[in-house]
Amino acid sequence: MHKIAQIVDAASNLPIEILEKYNIVKIPFYITFDGKEYLIQGKDISDEEFYKKMAENLDKAPKTAAPNPEDWFNAFKEKYDKGFKEIIATTISSELSASYQNAYIAKNDFIDKYQDSKITLIDTRTCTCGQAALEVKIAQMIKSGEKSFEEISKIAKESIKKTSTIFTVKTLKYMKAGGRIGGATQFVGTLLNIKPIMEFVNGVVKPIKAVRSRRKSLEEMVNIISDRIKDPKKVIISTRNAMCEEDEEYMIEKLKEKLNYEGEIYSSTLGAVIGAHSGPGAIGIGFTELEEE
């Protein structure tokens, strides 16, 4: 069986310990903030520094740009040169970013040049928490060595419909400024204490409901995710927070209690790629279902 490589874009913000454990390559996005272009993934600015700048420059919305085809091609080449002829790559929803389209261009160029290579490219139709959960699932399948490249590719694609991402924000102004507000427009103009809960459906943001306090929004997200999880022993769960770790810890505690969940919850900071559009205080939960034994 050939060695299988995994490449992800930075929208899921997989933490360094996951990247190292599973030998994953993460491709950064570009961000322009306050007249300067930063390369995400902590190379030029940390997530903490990014959110601090957002808070200090409320009238200057950051702009993001996807990894370009050359970035993707170079990532494929990096793995290929190390003996990985089979590659599985995942991206944020193509409805939200050009990452998938650019990866698609790079994939076609790469397999034309290196005809003994195989690349499965997956548009996850989501981002952040759900994307991360799906990527961890792929990583675990690759590491186990029990399934072929074709089998893992098939399961990963089928897992998209078994993946869910919900989130809330402290304010919709960043989503509105970034043009990512989508179906959440119905919440604009509501009272200041109304907290929207949203999800990704077919790759775009859709509203679920609005509640009247931050704490209530966290509890309601736990309720929604708990209702969607069929078997707590057959899921991978991921959370992300934009500089609101205490809220994330509270949410995780409530989720574990409600589901009687004893497994690992893959928590991390909401990276600047998504944070540029959701702002400080955004928080989410995502999961993907595991296969039956």
N, C-alpha and C positions, 0 to 999 in steps of 0.2 A: 504494500500500500504506500502511495506517495505521501510526502510531507505536505500538509495543508497549512497555508498561511491565512491569517485574518487581518484585515485592514478596516478601520472605522474612521468616519469623520468626527470632528470634535464636538458635534452638537449634543452628543450624549454625555460628554465630559467624563469618560471613564477615568477613575483615579489611577495614579501611577502604580499602586500595588496590584491592580487588576491587569494593567498593561504588561507589567513585568511577569506576573504569575503565568499569564497565558501567551506571552510573547506576541502581543498585539501592536501593530503600528497605528498610531492616531495621527490623522492629518489635520492640521490647524486651519481655521478660517482667518480671514483678515478683518480688521476693524479699524475704522477711521473715527477718531475721537478728538475733538478740540483741535482739529487741524493736523493731527499726526496719525500715521498709519502704524498700527501695532499688529504683530503676528501673535495670535492667541496660543494657548497651551503653556503659558507661563514663561515664554521666552523673552518677551519684552515688557509685559505687565501682568501682574498676578490678578486673580479674580477679586481679591480683597481691594487691591489698588483701583481696579476698574470700577467697582461699586462705590468706592469713596469718591472717585471723580464724577460719577453720575450724580451723586448726592450734592456735590459742590457745583455742578453745572446743570441745573434743572432745565435750562432753556436750550441746551445744546444736545440734541438727541444723537447718540452714536449711530454709525452706519456700518453694516457688515457686508462682507463679500465672501462668496464660497471659494473653497480650494479650486484652483484652475486646472485644466486638463494636464498641464505639465506637472503639477503637484501630485496628481493621481498617478500619472505615468511613472514618475520617479519612485513613488511608494511601491508600485508593482515591481519595478526593476530592483529595488532594494531587497525585496523578498526573493525574487527570481534568482538573483545573484548568490543567494544563500542556499540555493537548492530547492526552493519551494516552487514547483511547477503548477500547483493548484492553489487558487486564491479565492477566498470569500470576502467580499467587501460590502459594507452596509453604509447607508446614508440617511440623513434626515429626509423627511417627506419632500418630494419633488414639488409639492404645492407651495412650500415655504422657502425653498432655496434652489440655486442652480447646481448644488453639489452633485446630485445624481446625474444631471445632464453632462456635466464636465467629466465625471467619472466614466460615463458611457462612451464619450469621445475617446478618452484615454484607453479604455478597455479595448475598443476596436482597433486603435492604432497599435496597441501592445501585442494583441494576439496575431495581428498581421505580421509584425516583425519577429515575434517569438512564437512560432507556430506549434511548439510543443507545450505551450502554456494553456491553462484553463482558468477562466475567471468567471465566477458567479457574482453578479452585481445586484444588490437588493435595495430597493426603495422601501424603507420600513413603514412609510405612510404615517409616521409619527415623529416624535423627537424626544429628547431628554430622558425622562424616567423609563418610558416604555421601550424606547430605542436601546437604552442601556441594558434593560432586562433581557431583551432579545439577543443583544450582543454577548451577554454573559452566557446565555443558553448555547449559542453557537460555539463559544470558547470552550465550554464544558464538553460538548460533543467532540470537538476536535481533540481536546486533551485526552479524552477517554480512549481514543484510537479504535473504537468499536464500530464506527460507521465510516463508509466511504465518502469521498467528496460529493458524489452525486446524491447520496442519501442525506447528508447534512444540508446540502443546498435545497433539496426538496422539502425537508422538514422546516427549514428556516423560512422559506417562502410561505408555506402553509401556516406558520406560526403568526404571521402578520394579523390574521383575523382573530387570533387568540390573545392578542396583546392590547392592553388598555393603558391610557395615560390621562390623568385628570390633574387639574392644578387650579390654584387661585393666586391672585395678585393683590397687592395693597392698593394699587391704582391702575386704571386702564390707560393713563395718559401715554405711557411708553409704548404700549401696543398700538395705540392710535397713531402716534408719531412715526412708528416704524412700519406702518401699513400692514400689520399682522393681526388686526383686530377681528377680521372675518365676521363670523356669526355672533360675536360678542357685542356687536353694535347695540343690541337691545338693552345692554346694561348702561350705556353712556347716558349721562345726565341724571342718573338715579342719585338718591341721597348719599352723602359722604360715608355713612356708616354701613352702606350696603356692600357686601363682599361677594363678588361673582365667583362661581365655580364653573369651570369650563373643561372641555375634553377635546381630543382629536378624533374626528370621524372622517374616514377616507382622506386623510392627510391635511385636513383644515380644521380650524378652531370652531367649535360649536358650543353654545351655552347649555349648561345643565340646569342650574338654578342660582338664585342669589339668597344669601342669608344676612343677618343683621349684625354680626360681629366677627372679628378675626377668630376667636376661639371656636365659635359655632361653625365657621367655615372649615376649620381643621377637623372637627368632630364629624361634620357631614361628609367630608371627603373620605374619612375612615369608613363611615357607614356605606357609602356608595361602592367603594372598592371591595369591602367585605361582602356585599351582596353579589358582586360580580364574580368573586372567586368561588369556584365550585368545590375545590378540594385544596385546603391550605398546605397539604403535603405534596402537591403537584404544581407548584408555582415558583417562579423567581420574582421577587419583589425588589423594587428600587425606589429610592426617594432622592429628591434634589431640593436644595434650599439656596436662596439668594441672600446670604448674610442674615439668616434667621434660624440659627442652629437650635435655639431653645424650642422654637415652634416645631422644628423637625423632630426633635427628641420627644416632645409631647405627643406628636402624631404617631410616631413609631411605637411608643409605649401603649397608646390606645389601640393601635392596630393589632399588636401582639396579644393584648388582653381579649379583644373581640374575637379574634380568630383562633385563640389559643395556639399561636404560631411560635414555633421553637427554632425555625430555620434562620439563616442569615438574611438580613435586609441590607441591600447594597446602597448605602447612603453616600452622598458627596455634595460638593458645592454645585449649584447651578452655574455652569460656565458662562463666560461673557458672551459667547455666541448667541445663546438664548436670552441671557440676562439683558442684552442690549435692547430687546423688544419687550421684556416683561418687567424689568426694573428691580431695584432692591425690595426685598420682602416677598418675592414670588416663591411659591413652594408647591411641590407636586409629588404624586405617587403614581407608580406604574407597575405593571406586572405582565408576565407572559406565562402561559400554561406549559407545563412539561408533558411529554408524551407518556402514554400508559406503558407500563413495563411489559 
